[in-house]
Amino acid sequence: GLTLEDYLCAFRKAPGNRVYLVRRVTRYRAKPGTPTDRAVKMSYSDAIIASLPIIAEERGKVLVDLGVVFLTDFAGVGTYLSQGLGGPFRLDRSRSSWAEVKTFPHNVELRVNLTFSGQPGRGDDIVPDARGVSTVFHYSLRDLSDLGGYTPRLADDREGYFLTAYKDFSSEASAPFGRYVNRYRLQKADPKAKLSPPKKPIVFWIENTVPYEFRPFVRAGSLAWNEAFKEAGFVDAIEVRQMPDEADWDPEDARYNTFRWVTSHELGYGAIGPSRVNPLTGEILDADILFEAEMVRNYTNIFKRYTPKTDGAIPAGLQRLLTGRRGVCTAGLHRHHEAVFGALAYRMLYPEAKDVPFEYIGALVRSVTTHEVGHTLGLRHNFKGSTFHKNADLQNAELTSKS
């Protein structure tokens, strides 16, 4: 369930009865139609990453074999397998195949089964034999032709947003960089009203994979962001809906933002909130939050494990996962401490209690949900918040209540 990389691509008709798959340059720009724009295009060329032979052509439309691209090690995962299990690993095309193809109004979803071949005698508890490492890859192609009318929002260092950045050679500023915040297209239904519902709300769907007992906490954790949107003049900016068990739509349709419950062999990422962003404007197009079921088990075990006599030490495996990795969200590390504190407090208040209180687990699910929804809204971790006041001032309620 981990995402790799998003980038802007185009299919271009090429000489020799072929179609090129091109990765577009988005980091260097200039005002269109100017001499500088021509200079930029001469200096930075798009990358031709694949050449597909045209199988058939009729009325200006062409047929190509996308297996030339996606039934290969397009993502370069063979290198990671070689590092993890000892290489080299090479893709075996004869043992690789299409798994599923789905088409929707704005996106196409491609899933392939790829088998990599390594050296005999190697493997681990997940990969029993390195001579046949079978993996599932999912590629998502999103059309950007329907996204006109969006106005990018310039970034500010005082705001902790994920950014879409580029160098603007037309700019005369000393730091000629354009920086847009990543955000949804949210517009007031009544622009003159101090508080207005949006023309189109941000809708999150709770997937039917989420256990019934946790759905209220997921809903509450998502809707908590509406309090923040009130400060921006919006009422009910976020809506939460439940996906029916017999839904006639697919969560992979890019028109739906979803909260999905997934299972894994062991604790991996816990929960992640990735979103798909237009690399030209910073507009968030859709998002799918993934919540690992194993996280609930871990929180339950935390409560069972810790008593007032324990020190709340983090298990070595979790410590290795959450520390020493640059760029990885460490919210799980801090929430572990919070879970331990909550368990100890409950034990002290109710020393005779034997069962894990359901509210304890539910509150943690809600907290994780709010955190990940914040990421899908374009927000990074609040690094500035911890340095806004001096440490000595953090206990001054009169001061902090105004911030």
Contacts in CASP RR format, 6 or more apart in sequence:
PFRMAT RR
TARGET T0000
AUTHOR 0000-0000-0000
METHOD contacts of the structure
MODEL  1
GLTLEDYLCAFRKAPGNRVYLVRRVTRYRAKPGTPTDRAVKMSYSDAIIA
SLPIIAEERGKVLVDLGVVFLTDFAGVGTYLSQGLGGPFRLDRSRSSWAE
VKTFPHNVELRVNLTFSGQPGRGDDIVPDARGVSTVFHYSLRDLSDLGGY
TPRLADDREGYFLTAYKDFSSEASAPFGRYVNRYRLQKADPKAKLSPPKK
PIVFWIENTVPYEFRPFVRAGSLAWNEAFKEAGFVDAIEVRQMPDEADWD
PEDARYNTFRWVTSHELGYGAIGPSRVNPLTGEILDADILFEAEMVRNYT
NIFKRYTPKTDGAIPAGLQRLLTGRRGVCTAGLHRHHEAVFGALAYRMLY
PEAKDVPFEYIGALVRSVTTHEVGHTLGLRHNFKGSTFHKNADLQNAELT
SKS
1 262 0 8 1.000
1 290 0 8 1.000
2 269 0 8 1.000
2 272 0 8 1.000
3 272 0 8 1.000
3 274 0 8 1.000
4 75 0 8 1.000
5 75 0 8 1.000
6 276 0 8 1.000
6 277 0 8 1.000
6 279 0 8 1.000
7 23 0 8 1.000
7 24 0 8 1.000
7 26 0 8 1.000
7 279 0 8 1.000
8 23 0 8 1.000
8 24 0 8 1.000
8 26 0 8 1.000
8 144 0 8 1.000
8 279 0 8 1.000
8 280 0 8 1.000
9 21 0 8 1.000
9 22 0 8 1.000
9 23 0 8 1.000
9 24 0 8 1.000
9 49 0 8 1.000
9 141 0 8 1.000
10 21 0 8 1.000
10 22 0 8 1.000
10 24 0 8 1.000
10 46 0 8 1.000
11 19 0 8 1.000
11 20 0 8 1.000
11 21 0 8 1.000
11 22 0 8 1.000
12 19 0 8 1.000
12 20 0 8 1.000
12 22 0 8 1.000
13 19 0 8 1.000
13 62 0 8 1.000
14 20 0 8 1.000
14 51 0 8 1.000
17 53 0 8 1.000
17 54 0 8 1.000
18 51 0 8 1.000
18 52 0 8 1.000
18 53 0 8 1.000
18 54 0 8 1.000
19 51 0 8 1.000
19 52 0 8 1.000
19 54 0 8 1.000
19 62 0 8 1.000
19 64 0 8 1.000
20 48 0 8 1.000
20 50 0 8 1.000
20 51 0 8 1.000
20 52 0 8 1.000
21 48 0 8 1.000
21 49 0 8 1.000
21 50 0 8 1.000
21 51 0 8 1.000
21 52 0 8 1.000
21 69 0 8 1.000
22 46 0 8 1.000
22 47 0 8 1.000
22 48 0 8 1.000
22 49 0 8 1.000
23 46 0 8 1.000
23 47 0 8 1.000
23 49 0 8 1.000
24 46 0 8 1.000
25 44 0 8 1.000
25 45 0 8 1.000
25 46 0 8 1.000
26 166 0 8 1.000
26 279 0 8 1.000
26 280 0 8 1.000
27 165 0 8 1.000
27 166 0 8 1.000
27 167 0 8 1.000
28 40 0 8 1.000
28 43 0 8 1.000
28 44 0 8 1.000
28 166 0 8 1.000
28 167 0 8 1.000
28 169 0 8 1.000
29 40 0 8 1.000
29 166 0 8 1.000
29 167 0 8 1.000
29 168 0 8 1.000
29 169 0 8 1.000
29 170 0 8 1.000
30 36 0 8 1.000
30 37 0 8 1.000
30 39 0 8 1.000
30 40 0 8 1.000
30 168 0 8 1.000
30 169 0 8 1.000
30 170 0 8 1.000
31 37 0 8 1.000
31 170 0 8 1.000
34 170 0 8 1.000
36 169 0 8 1.000
36 170 0 8 1.000
37 170 0 8 1.000
39 169 0 8 1.000
40 169 0 8 1.000
49 69 0 8 1.000
50 68 0 8 1.000
50 69 0 8 1.000
51 68 0 8 1.000
52 64 0 8 1.000
52 65 0 8 1.000
52 66 0 8 1.000
52 68 0 8 1.000
52 69 0 8 1.000
53 64 0 8 1.000
53 65 0 8 1.000
53 68 0 8 1.000
54 62 0 8 1.000
54 63 0 8 1.000
54 64 0 8 1.000
55 63 0 8 1.000
55 64 0 8 1.000
55 65 0 8 1.000
56 62 0 8 1.000
56 63 0 8 1.000
57 63 0 8 1.000
66 110 0 8 1.000
67 98 0 8 1.000
70 110 0 8 1.000
70 112 0 8 1.000
70 137 0 8 1.000
70 139 0 8 1.000
71 93 0 8 1.000
71 96 0 8 1.000
71 97 0 8 1.000
71 98 0 8 1.000
71 112 0 8 1.000
71 114 0 8 1.000
72 91 0 8 1.000
72 93 0 8 1.000
73 91 0 8 1.000
73 114 0 8 1.000
73 116 0 8 1.000
74 137 0 8 1.000
74 139 0 8 1.000
75 137 0 8 1.000
77 114 0 8 1.000
77 116 0 8 1.000
77 135 0 8 1.000
77 137 0 8 1.000
78 88 0 8 1.000
78 89 0 8 1.000
78 90 0 8 1.000
78 91 0 8 1.000
78 116 0 8 1.000
81 87 0 8 1.000
81 89 0 8 1.000
81 116 0 8 1.000
81 118 0 8 1.000
81 133 0 8 1.000
82 88 0 8 1.000
82 89 0 8 1.000
85 118 0 8 1.000
85 122 0 8 1.000
85 123 0 8 1.000
85 124 0 8 1.000
85 127 0 8 1.000
85 130 0 8 1.000
85 133 0 8 1.000
86 119 0 8 1.000
86 122 0 8 1.000
86 130 0 8 1.000
87 118 0 8 1.000
87 119 0 8 1.000
87 122 0 8 1.000
87 130 0 8 1.000
88 118 0 8 1.000
89 116 0 8 1.000
89 117 0 8 1.000
89 118 0 8 1.000
89 130 0 8 1.000
89 133 0 8 1.000
90 116 0 8 1.000
90 117 0 8 1.000
90 118 0 8 1.000
91 114 0 8 1.000
91 115 0 8 1.000
91 116 0 8 1.000
91 117 0 8 1.000
92 115 0 8 1.000
92 116 0 8 1.000
92 117 0 8 1.000
92 132 0 8 1.000
95 115 0 8 1.000
95 117 0 8 1.000
95 132 0 8 1.000
95 134 0 8 1.000
96 112 0 8 1.000
96 113 0 8 1.000
96 114 0 8 1.000
96 115 0 8 1.000
97 112 0 8 1.000
97 113 0 8 1.000
98 110 0 8 1.000
98 111 0 8 1.000
98 112 0 8 1.000
98 113 0 8 1.000
99 111 0 8 1.000
99 112 0 8 1.000
99 113 0 8 1.000
99 136 0 8 1.000
100 109 0 8 1.000
100 110 0 8 1.000
100 111 0 8 1.000
101 108 0 8 1.000
101 109 0 8 1.000
101 110 0 8 1.000
101 111 0 8 1.000
102 108 0 8 1.000
102 109 0 8 1.000
102 250 0 8 1.000
102 252 0 8 1.000
103 109 0 8 1.000
104 250 0 8 1.000
104 252 0 8 1.000
104 253 0 8 1.000
104 254 0 8 1.000
104 255 0 8 1.000
105 253 0 8 1.000
105 255 0 8 1.000
106 142 0 8 1.000
106 143 0 8 1.000
106 146 0 8 1.000
106 254 0 8 1.000
106 255 0 8 1.000
107 140 0 8 1.000
107 141 0 8 1.000
107 142 0 8 1.000
107 143 0 8 1.000
107 252 0 8 1.000
107 253 0 8 1.000
107 254 0 8 1.000
108 140 0 8 1.000
108 141 0 8 1.000
109 138 0 8 1.000
109 139 0 8 1.000
109 140 0 8 1.000
109 141 0 8 1.000
109 252 0 8 1.000
110 138 0 8 1.000
110 139 0 8 1.000
110 140 0 8 1.000
110 141 0 8 1.000
111 136 0 8 1.000
111 137 0 8 1.000
111 138 0 8 1.000
111 139 0 8 1.000
112 136 0 8 1.000
112 137 0 8 1.000
112 139 0 8 1.000
113 134 0 8 1.000
113 135 0 8 1.000
113 136 0 8 1.000
114 134 0 8 1.000
114 135 0 8 1.000
114 136 0 8 1.000
114 137 0 8 1.000
115 132 0 8 1.000
115 133 0 8 1.000
115 134 0 8 1.000
115 135 0 8 1.000
116 132 0 8 1.000
116 133 0 8 1.000
116 135 0 8 1.000
117 130 0 8 1.000
117 131 0 8 1.000
117 132 0 8 1.000
117 133 0 8 1.000
118 130 0 8 1.000
118 131 0 8 1.000
118 132 0 8 1.000
118 133 0 8 1.000
119 130 0 8 1.000
119 131 0 8 1.000
120 129 0 8 1.000
120 130 0 8 1.000
120 131 0 8 1.000
121 129 0 8 1.000
121 130 0 8 1.000
121 131 0 8 1.000
122 130 0 8 1.000
123 129 0 8 1.000
123 130 0 8 1.000
126 265 0 8 1.000
127 133 0 8 1.000
140 252 0 8 1.000
140 254 0 8 1.000
140 276 0 8 1.000
142 254 0 8 1.000
142 276 0 8 1.000
142 285 0 8 1.000
144 278 0 8 1.000
144 280 0 8 1.000
147 278 0 8 1.000
147 281 0 8 1.000
147 283 0 8 1.000
147 285 0 8 1.000
150 185 0 8 1.000
150 278 0 8 1.000
150 281 0 8 1.000
150 283 0 8 1.000
152 164 0 8 1.000
152 180 0 8 1.000
152 281 0 8 1.000
152 282 0 8 1.000
152 283 0 8 1.000
153 180 0 8 1.000
153 181 0 8 1.000
153 183 0 8 1.000
154 178 0 8 1.000
154 179 0 8 1.000
154 180 0 8 1.000
154 181 0 8 1.000
155 161 0 8 1.000
155 163 0 8 1.000
155 165 0 8 1.000
155 178 0 8 1.000
155 179 0 8 1.000
155 180 0 8 1.000
155 181 0 8 1.000
158 384 0 8 1.000
159 181 0 8 1.000
160 379 0 8 1.000
160 380 0 8 1.000
160 382 0 8 1.000
160 383 0 8 1.000
160 384 0 8 1.000
161 181 0 8 1.000
161 182 0 8 1.000
161 183 0 8 1.000
161 378 0 8 1.000
161 379 0 8 1.000
161 380 0 8 1.000
162 181 0 8 1.000
162 182 0 8 1.000
162 277 0 8 1.000
162 378 0 8 1.000
162 379 0 8 1.000
162 380 0 8 1.000
163 179 0 8 1.000
163 180 0 8 1.000
163 181 0 8 1.000
163 182 0 8 1.000
164 179 0 8 1.000
164 180 0 8 1.000
164 181 0 8 1.000
164 182 0 8 1.000
164 277 0 8 1.000
164 278 0 8 1.000
164 279 0 8 1.000
164 280 0 8 1.000
164 281 0 8 1.000
164 282 0 8 1.000
165 177 0 8 1.000
165 178 0 8 1.000
165 179 0 8 1.000
165 180 0 8 1.000
166 177 0 8 1.000
166 178 0 8 1.000
167 176 0 8 1.000
167 177 0 8 1.000
167 178 0 8 1.000
168 176 0 8 1.000
168 177 0 8 1.000
168 178 0 8 1.000
169 176 0 8 1.000
170 176 0 8 1.000
171 177 0 8 1.000
171 178 0 8 1.000
180 281 0 8 1.000
180 282 0 8 1.000
181 282 0 8 1.000
181 378 0 8 1.000
182 275 0 8 1.000
182 277 0 8 1.000
182 282 0 8 1.000
182 283 0 8 1.000
182 284 0 8 1.000
182 378 0 8 1.000
183 282 0 8 1.000
183 283 0 8 1.000
183 284 0 8 1.000
183 377 0 8 1.000
183 378 0 8 1.000
184 202 0 8 1.000
184 283 0 8 1.000
184 284 0 8 1.000
184 377 0 8 1.000
185 200 0 8 1.000
185 283 0 8 1.000
186 198 0 8 1.000
186 200 0 8 1.000
186 202 0 8 1.000
186 234 0 8 1.000
186 237 0 8 1.000
187 198 0 8 1.000
187 199 0 8 1.000
187 200 0 8 1.000
188 196 0 8 1.000
188 197 0 8 1.000
188 198 0 8 1.000
188 199 0 8 1.000
188 233 0 8 1.000
188 234 0 8 1.000
189 196 0 8 1.000
189 197 0 8 1.000
189 198 0 8 1.000
189 199 0 8 1.000
190 196 0 8 1.000
194 233 0 8 1.000
195 230 0 8 1.000
195 233 0 8 1.000
195 234 0 8 1.000
195 235 0 8 1.000
196 233 0 8 1.000
196 234 0 8 1.000
196 235 0 8 1.000
197 234 0 8 1.000
197 235 0 8 1.000
197 236 0 8 1.000
197 237 0 8 1.000
198 234 0 8 1.000
198 236 0 8 1.000
198 237 0 8 1.000
201 236 0 8 1.000
201 237 0 8 1.000
201 238 0 8 1.000
201 239 0 8 1.000
202 237 0 8 1.000
202 238 0 8 1.000
202 239 0 8 1.000
202 257 0 8 1.000
202 377 0 8 1.000
203 238 0 8 1.000
203 239 0 8 1.000
203 240 0 8 1.000
203 241 0 8 1.000
203 256 0 8 1.000
203 257 0 8 1.000
204 222 0 8 1.000
204 238 0 8 1.000
204 239 0 8 1.000
204 240 0 8 1.000
204 241 0 8 1.000
204 257 0 8 1.000
204 258 0 8 1.000
204 259 0 8 1.000
204 289 0 8 1.000
204 373 0 8 1.000
205 240 0 8 1.000
205 241 0 8 1.000
205 242 0 8 1.000
205 243 0 8 1.000
205 251 0 8 1.000
205 256 0 8 1.000
205 257 0 8 1.000
205 258 0 8 1.000
205 259 0 8 1.000
206 215 0 8 1.000
206 218 0 8 1.000
206 219 0 8 1.000
206 240 0 8 1.000
206 241 0 8 1.000
206 242 0 8 1.000
206 243 0 8 1.000
206 258 0 8 1.000
206 259 0 8 1.000
207 243 0 8 1.000
207 251 0 8 1.000
207 258 0 8 1.000
207 259 0 8 1.000
207 260 0 8 1.000
207 261 0 8 1.000
208 242 0 8 1.000
208 243 0 8 1.000
208 244 0 8 1.000
208 245 0 8 1.000
208 247 0 8 1.000
209 260 0 8 1.000
209 261 0 8 1.000
209 262 0 8 1.000
210 218 0 8 1.000
210 259 0 8 1.000
210 260 0 8 1.000
210 261 0 8 1.000
210 291 0 8 1.000
211 261 0 8 1.000
213 358 0 8 1.000
214 296 0 8 1.000
214 362 0 8 1.000
214 365 0 8 1.000
215 242 0 8 1.000
217 362 0 8 1.000
217 363 0 8 1.000
217 365 0 8 1.000
217 366 0 8 1.000
217 369 0 8 1.000
218 240 0 8 1.000
218 259 0 8 1.000
218 291 0 8 1.000
218 365 0 8 1.000
218 366 0 8 1.000
218 369 0 8 1.000
219 240 0 8 1.000
220 366 0 8 1.000
220 369 0 8 1.000
221 366 0 8 1.000
221 367 0 8 1.000
221 369 0 8 1.000
221 370 0 8 1.000
221 373 0 8 1.000
222 238 0 8 1.000
222 240 0 8 1.000
222 259 0 8 1.000
222 369 0 8 1.000
222 370 0 8 1.000
222 373 0 8 1.000
223 238 0 8 1.000
223 240 0 8 1.000
224 366 0 8 1.000
224 370 0 8 1.000
225 237 0 8 1.000
225 238 0 8 1.000
225 370 0 8 1.000
225 373 0 8 1.000
225 374 0 8 1.000
225 377 0 8 1.000
226 234 0 8 1.000
226 235 0 8 1.000
226 236 0 8 1.000
226 237 0 8 1.000
226 238 0 8 1.000
229 235 0 8 1.000
229 237 0 8 1.000
229 238 0 8 1.000
238 373 0 8 1.000
243 251 0 8 1.000
243 258 0 8 1.000
249 256 0 8 1.000
251 258 0 8 1.000
251 260 0 8 1.000
251 288 0 8 1.000
254 276 0 8 1.000
254 285 0 8 1.000
254 286 0 8 1.000
255 286 0 8 1.000
256 286 0 8 1.000
257 286 0 8 1.000
257 287 0 8 1.000
257 288 0 8 1.000
257 376 0 8 1.000
258 287 0 8 1.000
258 288 0 8 1.000
258 289 0 8 1.000
259 289 0 8 1.000
259 291 0 8 1.000
259 369 0 8 1.000
260 288 0 8 1.000
260 289 0 8 1.000
260 290 0 8 1.000
260 291 0 8 1.000
261 291 0 8 1.000
261 293 0 8 1.000
262 290 0 8 1.000
262 291 0 8 1.000
262 292 0 8 1.000
262 293 0 8 1.000
263 292 0 8 1.000
263 293 0 8 1.000
263 294 0 8 1.000
264 292 0 8 1.000
264 293 0 8 1.000
264 294 0 8 1.000
266 294 0 8 1.000
267 292 0 8 1.000
267 294 0 8 1.000
267 295 0 8 1.000
267 298 0 8 1.000
267 318 0 8 1.000
267 321 0 8 1.000
268 292 0 8 1.000
268 294 0 8 1.000
268 321 0 8 1.000
269 290 0 8 1.000
269 292 0 8 1.000
270 291 0 8 1.000
270 292 0 8 1.000
270 294 0 8 1.000
270 295 0 8 1.000
270 332 0 8 1.000
270 368 0 8 1.000
271 289 0 8 1.000
271 290 0 8 1.000
271 291 0 8 1.000
271 292 0 8 1.000
271 295 0 8 1.000
271 368 0 8 1.000
271 371 0 8 1.000
271 372 0 8 1.000
272 289 0 8 1.000
272 290 0 8 1.000
272 329 0 8 1.000
272 372 0 8 1.000
272 375 0 8 1.000
273 287 0 8 1.000
273 288 0 8 1.000
273 289 0 8 1.000
273 290 0 8 1.000
273 372 0 8 1.000
273 373 0 8 1.000
273 375 0 8 1.000
273 376 0 8 1.000
274 287 0 8 1.000
274 288 0 8 1.000
274 290 0 8 1.000
274 375 0 8 1.000
274 376 0 8 1.000
275 284 0 8 1.000
275 285 0 8 1.000
275 286 0 8 1.000
275 287 0 8 1.000
275 375 0 8 1.000
275 376 0 8 1.000
275 378 0 8 1.000
276 284 0 8 1.000
276 285 0 8 1.000
276 286 0 8 1.000
276 287 0 8 1.000
277 283 0 8 1.000
277 284 0 8 1.000
277 285 0 8 1.000
278 285 0 8 1.000
284 376 0 8 1.000
284 377 0 8 1.000
284 378 0 8 1.000
287 376 0 8 1.000
289 369 0 8 1.000
289 372 0 8 1.000
289 373 0 8 1.000
289 376 0 8 1.000
291 365 0 8 1.000
291 368 0 8 1.000
291 369 0 8 1.000
291 372 0 8 1.000
295 368 0 8 1.000
296 361 0 8 1.000
296 365 0 8 1.000
298 318 0 8 1.000
299 339 0 8 1.000
299 360 0 8 1.000
299 361 0 8 1.000
299 364 0 8 1.000
300 356 0 8 1.000
300 361 0 8 1.000
302 336 0 8 1.000
302 339 0 8 1.000
302 340 0 8 1.000
302 343 0 8 1.000
303 339 0 8 1.000
303 343 0 8 1.000
303 346 0 8 1.000
303 356 0 8 1.000
303 357 0 8 1.000
303 360 0 8 1.000
303 361 0 8 1.000
304 356 0 8 1.000
305 343 0 8 1.000
306 312 0 8 1.000
306 340 0 8 1.000
306 343 0 8 1.000
306 344 0 8 1.000
306 347 0 8 1.000
307 344 0 8 1.000
307 347 0 8 1.000
308 344 0 8 1.000
308 347 0 8 1.000
308 348 0 8 1.000
310 340 0 8 1.000
310 344 0 8 1.000
312 337 0 8 1.000
312 340 0 8 1.000
312 344 0 8 1.000
314 322 0 8 1.000
314 333 0 8 1.000
314 336 0 8 1.000
314 337 0 8 1.000
318 333 0 8 1.000
318 336 0 8 1.000
319 333 0 8 1.000
322 328 0 8 1.000
322 330 0 8 1.000
322 332 0 8 1.000
322 333 0 8 1.000
323 330 0 8 1.000
323 333 0 8 1.000
329 381 0 8 1.000
331 368 0 8 1.000
331 371 0 8 1.000
331 381 0 8 1.000
335 364 0 8 1.000
335 367 0 8 1.000
335 368 0 8 1.000
338 364 0 8 1.000
338 367 0 8 1.000
339 364 0 8 1.000
342 360 0 8 1.000
343 360 0 8 1.000
346 353 0 8 1.000
346 357 0 8 1.000
346 360 0 8 1.000
347 353 0 8 1.000
388 403 0 8 1.000
389 399 0 8 1.000
389 400 0 8 1.000
389 403 0 8 1.000
393 399 0 8 1.000
393 400 0 8 1.000
394 400 0 8 1.000
END
